[in-house]
Amino acid sequence: MSTNQKGFIEKKNTESPHVFNYLREEIPIEDIEDYASPKRLESIDFVKGFAIIFIMLAHIGAEWLNNQWLFLVGIVFAWLDILGPSLFTFLSALSVIFSIKRKEKRLPQKIIRNRIFSRGLTLILIGAIFNALVNFNTYIFPFSLWGWNILFFIGFSQIFSYYSLKMSKMTRIILGLIIIFYSPALVELFYQGKDTNILFWILDFIATSPVAQMPVLPWISISFISTIFGEYLYEAMEKDTRDAFIGLVRLFLFWGITLLISGIIFGFRLHTLDTINSDLYPHIFLLETANSQNIIPTFNFPGMPEFLIRNMSSQMLYNLGAALMIISVSLYLIDINERKGKFVRMMIFYGKISLSLFMMHFGFIFIYARFLPVWYFAVAYFGFVGLLGFMMYIWNHFAGGVGSPEWLMIQMGRIGEKTGDGIKKTSEKAYEKAKKGIKSIEKELS
């Protein structure tokens, strides 16, 4: 209670604002650009930025390069897939760890869970819309919504990472390795039996889906393994000493080299379209693209090694190792030795807006369909990437980022937090009401 200037008694509003008023509150630019970023570790944003420009390079190159130079997509895409979905998924899981660990001492688990769920479900919804646009000729609605594209899978993996954190590190390691090594046989079993067994058809549809970019088997293994390294990374951040970060770099580098070499050793066998199922391993078509070149008519790649074929067990090991090595080198150069030139700062900014860049570049992907030779493509690509970054800078700093994917993700997280907060307050009120009722009963009995 308080008294206003006219002497009337006013009741102070202690209730939290209505959810719609809550969402109308302005979001600081720092929150928009840092919604999925670990505080004090700019190397993670740098790696995200580095990854997103190569993801855009793969997508844009596949559409803009003319037929004479399209073979470069097959070669570059295969070798630089380590900078694509696997690295981005790994970093996304790290972001979930940071979000949980930073807030678990300040907020109830219900609120933390609701924030993660709301953001994960938002990504799944966006991914489902993409699926509907791709699958409308293959499956009827609502089956056309299902498919493991990168957004759909990352949304699912964020929710799954929340629960995998509740397991011990050893359990996660064992489950992750089991999934990596046994998934190919399992998905092959589902695929072979789907035409004669309705259960296998359902399992094949769920596990592989019409969009086999990142099927849950074996990709969910990343959620198990990346959360382990995410915890080590968070522990080093809590200590916040040079020795802690040096030890972390050594740990990441050791396991990165070990996993990468293991992937190459176990995945050295070559495959062609005749030796592998292209429905389960669609990246084998990159071999056909690479061999479409006519610059050296007598040269053809004899096959594609397993460690470069997405969804293969050896490729999962290879990509996880490469991700750890890239993160360790970035940690050492950027966060420990503080090498932050203009290029690094630009990549850090691109990492903070990586979701927006990923969504926006699809709107321009067909403007030069099969039109550009490689030298014109290089100029057009870097100009396009620079333009997108400039547009996002203007959007964030002069329009508050309203409507951008990062802004939307924060709003969904706030809805989750508000819902959890409301549940918590309702529970507290019910508890207080029950407590008063018990006291009144005791008073009557006495």
C-alpha positions in Angstrom: 0.0 0.0 0.0 1.2 3.6 -0.7 -0.2 7.1 -0.6 -0.3 9.3 -3.7 0.1 13.1 -3.9 -3.6 13.6 -3.3 -3.6 11.6 -0.1 -5.5 8.6 -1.5 -4.3 5.1 -0.6 -3.1 3.2 -3.6 -2.6 -0.6 -3.8 0.8 -1.4 -5.3 0.7 -4.0 -8.1 3.0 -6.8 -7.2 1.7 -9.2 -9.8 3.8 -9.9 -12.9 2.6 -8.2 -16.1 0.2 -9.9 -18.4 1.9 -12.1 -20.9 1.0 -9.8 -23.9 2.3 -6.7 -22.1 5.3 -8.7 -21.1 6.1 -9.5 -24.7 5.6 -5.8 -25.7 8.5 -4.9 -23.4 11.6 -3.8 -25.5 14.3 -6.4 -25.8 17.9 -4.9 -25.6 20.1 -5.4 -28.6 22.6 -7.2 -26.5 20.0 -9.8 -25.6 19.0 -10.3 -29.3 22.6 -10.8 -30.4 23.6 -12.9 -27.3 20.5 -15.1 -26.9 22.4 -18.3 -27.7 25.9 -17.1 -26.9 28.0 -18.2 -23.9 29.1 -15.1 -22.0 32.8 -14.2 -22.1 33.6 -16.8 -24.8 33.7 -15.0 -28.2 35.4 -18.0 -29.9 32.0 -19.9 -29.9 30.3 -17.0 -31.8 33.3 -16.8 -34.1 33.0 -20.6 -35.0 29.2 -20.1 -35.5 29.9 -17.2 -37.9 32.5 -19.2 -39.7 30.2 -22.1 -40.0 27.2 -20.1 -41.3 29.1 -18.5 -44.1 30.2 -22.0 -45.4 26.6 -23.3 -45.0 25.5 -20.4 -47.2 28.4 -21.1 -49.6 27.2 -24.7 -50.1 23.6 -23.7 -50.7 24.3 -20.7 -52.9 27.0 -22.4 -54.9 24.7 -25.3 -55.7 22.3 -22.8 -57.3 24.4 -20.0 -58.7 27.3 -21.8 -60.3 26.8 -22.6 -64.0 27.0 -26.2 -65.2 30.7 -25.9 -66.2 31.7 -25.1 -62.6 29.1 -26.9 -60.6 31.5 -29.8 -60.0 33.3 -27.6 -57.4 30.2 -27.9 -55.2 30.6 -31.7 -55.1 34.2 -31.4 -54.0 34.0 -28.5 -51.6 30.7 -29.6 -50.1 32.0 -33.1 -49.3 35.3 -31.9 -47.7 33.9 -28.9 -45.8 30.7 -30.5 -44.5 32.6 -30.4 -41.1 31.7 -26.7 -41.1 28.0 -27.4 -41.7 25.2 -29.0 -39.7 27.4 -31.2 -37.5 29.4 -28.2 -36.2 26.3 -26.1 -35.9 24.4 -28.8 -34.0 27.4 -29.3 -31.7 27.5 -25.5 -30.9 23.7 -25.4 -30.4 24.0 -28.2 -27.8 26.7 -26.1 -26.1 24.4 -23.1 -26.0 21.8 -25.2 -24.2 24.4 -26.2 -21.5 25.3 -22.6 -20.9 21.6 -21.6 -20.7 20.9 -24.3 -18.1 24.0 -23.9 -16.0 23.8 -20.1 -15.9 20.2 -20.1 -14.7 19.8 -23.2 -12.6 21.0 -21.4 -9.4 18.6 -18.5 -10.0 15.5 -20.0 -11.6 13.3 -23.0 -10.9 13.9 -26.0 -13.2 10.4 -25.7 -14.5 11.1 -22.2 -15.9 14.4 -23.3 -17.4 12.8 -26.3 -19.0 9.9 -24.2 -20.4 12.4 -21.7 -22.0 14.4 -24.5 -23.7 11.2 -26.3 -24.8 9.6 -23.1 -26.2 12.8 -22.3 -28.3 13.2 -25.9 -29.4 9.6 -26.2 -30.5 9.8 -22.9 -32.4 12.8 -24.2 -34.4 10.8 -27.5 -35.0 7.8 -25.5 -36.2 10.0 -23.4 -38.6 11.6 -26.6 -39.9 8.2 -28.2 -40.3 7.2 -25.3 -42.6 10.3 -25.9 -44.7 9.4 -29.6 -44.9 5.9 -28.8 -46.0 7.3 -26.8 -48.9 9.7 -29.5 -49.9 7.5 -32.6 -49.3 4.1 -31.5 -50.7 4.4 -33.7 -53.8 5.6 -36.7 -51.7 3.4 -36.9 -48.7 -0.1 -35.6 -47.9 -0.6 -33.1 -45.1 0.2 -33.4 -42.1 2.8 -36.1 -43.0 4.6 -33.5 -45.2 5.5 -31.5 -42.1 7.8 -34.2 -40.8 11.5 -34.3 -41.8 14.9 -34.1 -40.3 16.2 -30.9 -41.9 18.8 -28.9 -39.9 16.3 -26.6 -38.1 13.9 -29.5 -37.3 16.8 -31.5 -35.8 18.4 -28.7 -33.9 15.1 -27.8 -32.3 14.7 -31.5 -31.3 18.3 -31.8 -30.1 18.0 -28.7 -27.8 15.1 -30.4 -26.0 16.9 -33.7 -26.0 20.1 -32.1 -24.6 18.1 -30.9 -21.6 17.3 -34.5 -20.6 20.6 -36.0 -21.6 22.3 -33.7 -19.0 20.5 -35.6 -16.3 22.6 -38.7 -17.2 26.2 -39.3 -16.0 29.0 -38.6 -18.5 29.8 -42.3 -18.8 26.2 -43.1 -19.7 26.2 -40.5 -22.3 29.5 -41.7 -23.8 28.2 -45.3 -24.0 24.8 -44.4 -25.5 26.4 -41.9 -28.0 28.9 -44.6 -29.3 26.2 -47.3 -29.5 24.0 -45.0 -31.5 26.9 -44.0 -33.8 28.0 -47.6 -34.6 24.6 -49.4 -34.6 22.4 -46.8 -36.4 23.4 -47.7 -40.0 22.3 -51.3 -39.5 19.1 -50.3 -37.7 18.0 -47.7 -40.3 18.8 -50.2 -43.1 16.6 -52.8 -41.3 13.7 -50.3 -41.1 14.2 -49.3 -44.8 14.3 -52.8 -46.1 11.1 -53.9 -44.2 9.0 -50.8 -44.6 7.2 -52.1 -47.7 6.0 -55.3 -46.0 5.7 -54.3 -42.4 3.6 -51.3 -41.1 5.7 -51.1 -37.9 8.9 -50.8 -39.9 7.3 -48.2 -42.2 6.5 -46.1 -39.1 9.9 -46.6 -37.6 11.6 -45.7 -41.0 9.4 -42.6 -41.3 10.3 -41.4 -37.8 14.0 -42.3 -37.8 14.9 -41.4 -41.4 12.0 -39.3 -42.7 11.4 -38.0 -46.2 14.1 -35.5 -45.6 17.2 -37.5 -44.6 19.6 -34.5 -44.2 20.1 -35.1 -40.5 18.1 -38.2 -39.4 17.6 -38.7 -35.7 19.7 -41.9 -36.1 22.7 -41.4 -35.8 22.6 -37.6 -35.3 21.1 -37.7 -31.9 24.5 -39.1 -30.7 25.8 -35.5 -30.9 23.4 -34.4 -28.2 24.9 -37.1 -25.9 28.5 -36.4 -26.7 28.5 -32.6 -27.1 26.8 -32.1 -23.7 29.8 -33.8 -22.1 32.3 -31.3 -23.6 29.8 -28.5 -22.9 30.0 -29.3 -19.2 33.8 -29.2 -19.3 33.7 -25.9 -21.2 31.3 -24.4 -18.6 33.6 -25.6 -15.7 36.5 -23.8 -17.3 34.4 -20.7 -17.6 33.5 -20.9 -14.0 37.1 -21.1 -13.0 37.9 -18.3 -15.5 41.7 -18.7 -15.4 44.2 -19.1 -18.1 45.3 -22.5 -16.9 41.7 -23.8 -16.9 41.3 -22.7 -20.5 44.7 -24.1 -21.6 43.7 -27.4 -20.0 40.3 -27.3 -21.9 42.1 -26.6 -25.2 44.4 -29.6 -24.6 41.4 -31.8 -23.8 39.4 -30.7 -26.9 42.4 -31.0 -29.1 43.3 -34.5 -27.9 39.8 -35.9 -28.4 39.4 -34.0 -31.6 42.5 -35.5 -33.2 41.6 -39.0 -31.8 38.0 -38.9 -33.1 39.0 -37.4 -36.5 41.8 -40.0 -37.1 39.4 -42.8 -36.0 36.8 -41.6 -38.5 39.3 -41.7 -41.3 40.6 -45.1 -40.3 37.2 -46.7 -40.0 35.8 -44.9 -43.0 38.5 -45.2 -45.7 36.4 -47.5 -47.9 35.1 -45.9 -51.1 31.5 -45.9 -52.2 29.6 -45.1 -55.4 25.9 -44.9 -56.3 26.1 -48.6 -57.0 27.4 -49.6 -53.6 25.3 -47.5 -51.2 21.6 -46.7 -50.7 21.2 -43.1 -51.8 17.8 -42.8 -50.0 19.6 -43.2 -46.7 22.8 -41.5 -47.7 21.9 -38.8 -50.2 25.3 -37.1 -50.0 26.6 -39.8 -52.3 25.2 -37.7 -55.1 28.1 -35.2 -54.4 30.3 -37.8 -56.1 28.2 -37.6 -59.3 28.4 -33.8 -59.1 32.2 -33.8 -58.6 32.6 -36.1 -61.6 30.5 -33.8 -63.8 33.5 -31.6 -64.6 34.8 -31.5 -68.1 38.0 -29.5 -67.6 40.1 -32.8 -67.3 37.9 -35.2 -69.4 39.9 -38.3 -68.5 39.8 -37.7 -64.7 37.0 -39.1 -62.4 36.9 -39.7 -58.7 36.8 -43.5 -58.2 34.5 -43.2 -55.2 33.6 -41.2 -52.1 35.2 -42.3 -48.7 32.7 -43.2 -46.0 34.1 -40.6 -43.6 32.8 -37.9 -46.0 29.3 -39.4 -46.5 26.8 -37.9 -44.2 25.0 -40.2 -41.8 27.8 -42.8 -41.9 29.2 -43.9 -38.5 32.8 -42.9 -39.5 31.5 -39.5 -40.7 30.0 -38.9 -37.3 33.4 -39.6 -35.6 35.2 -37.5 -38.2 32.9 -34.5 -37.9 32.9 -34.6 -34.1 36.7 -34.7 -34.1 36.8 -31.8 -36.5 34.3 -29.8 -34.4 36.4 -30.2 -31.3 39.6 -29.2 -33.1 38.1 -26.1 -34.6 36.6 -25.0 -31.3 40.0 -25.7 -29.5 42.0 -23.6 -32.0 39.4 -20.8 -31.8 39.5 -20.8 -28.0 43.3 -20.6 -28.0 43.6 -17.8 -30.5 40.5 -15.7 -29.6 39.8 -16.1 -25.9 43.2 -17.0 -24.5 45.5 -15.0 -26.8 42.9 -12.3 -27.6 43.5 -12.1 -31.3 40.5 -10.1 -32.4 41.1 -8.4 -35.6 38.4 -7.0 -38.0 37.8 -10.4 -39.6 37.4 -12.1 -36.2 35.0 -9.4 -35.0 32.9 -9.7 -38.2 32.7 -13.5 -37.8 31.6 -13.0 -34.1 28.8 -10.7 -35.2 27.8 -13.2 -37.9 27.7 -15.9 -35.3 25.4 -13.9 -33.1 22.9 -13.4 -36.1 23.5 -16.9 -37.6 19.9 -18.0 -37.4 18.7 -14.8 -39.2 21.4 -15.3 -41.9 20.4 -18.9 -42.4 16.7 -18.0 -42.8 17.3 -14.9 -45.0 19.7 -16.4 -47.6 17.0 -18.7 -48.9 15.0 -15.7 -50.1 17.8 -14.8 -52.6 19.1 -18.3 -53.4 17.5 -18.5 -56.9 18.4 -15.1 -58.3 21.4 -16.4 -60.3 20.2 -19.9 -61.0 22.9 -21.8 -63.0 24.3 -18.5 -64.3 27.7 -17.6 -62.8 31.2 -18.8 -63.6 33.4 -19.3 -60.6 35.2 -15.9 -60.8 31.9 -14.0 -60.9 30.4 -16.3 -58.3 33.2 -15.4 -55.8 32.5 -11.6 -56.2 28.7 -12.1 -56.0 28.9 -14.5 -53.0 31.1 -12.2 -50.8 29.1 -9.2 -51.8 25.9 -11.0 -50.9 27.2 -12.2 -47.5 28.4 -8.6 -46.8 25.0 -7.2 -47.7 23.1 -9.7 -45.5 25.4 -8.7 -42.5 24.8 -5.0 -43.2 21.0 -5.5 -43.4 21.0 -7.4 -40.1 23.1 -4.6 -38.5 20.6 -2.0 -39.6 17.6 -4.2 -38.5 19.0 -4.8 -35.1 20.4 -1.4 -34.2 17.7 0.8 -35.8 14.6 -1.4 -35.7 15.4 -3.2 -32.4 15.6 -6.5 -34.3 11.8 -6.8 -34.1 10.6 -9.8 -36.1 14.0 -11.3 -36.7 14.5 -15.0 -35.9 16.6 -14.2 -32.8 14.0 -11.8 -31.6 11.3 -14.5 -32.1 13.4 -17.0 -30.2 13.8 -14.7 -27.3 10.0 -14.0 -27.2 9.3 -17.7 -27.2 11.7 -18.2 -24.4 10.0 -15.4 -22.5 6.7 -17.0 -23.0 8.1 -20.2 -21.6 9.6 -18.3 -18.7 6.3 -16.5 -18.1 4.3 -19.7 -18.2 6.7 -21.3 -15.8 6.6 -18.3 -13.5 2.8 -18.3 -13.6 2.7 -22.0 -12.7 5.1 -21.3 -9.9 3.0 -18.5 -8.5 -0.2 -20.5 -8.9 1.3 -23.3 -6.9 2.5 -20.9 -4.3 -1.0 -19.4 -4.0 -2.6 -22.9 -3.7 -0.1 -23.8 -1.1 -0.8 -20.6 0.9 -4.6 -21.2 0.6 -4.3 -24.8 1.8 -2.1 -23.7 4.6 -4.7 -21.1 5.8 -7.4 -23.7 5.5 -5.5 -26.2 7.7 -4.9 -23.4 10.3 -8.6 -22.5 10.4 -9.5 -26.2 10.9 -7.0 -26.6 13.7 -8.4 -23.4 15.3 -11.9 -24.8 15.2 -10.9 -28.1 16.6 -9.0 -26.5 19.5 
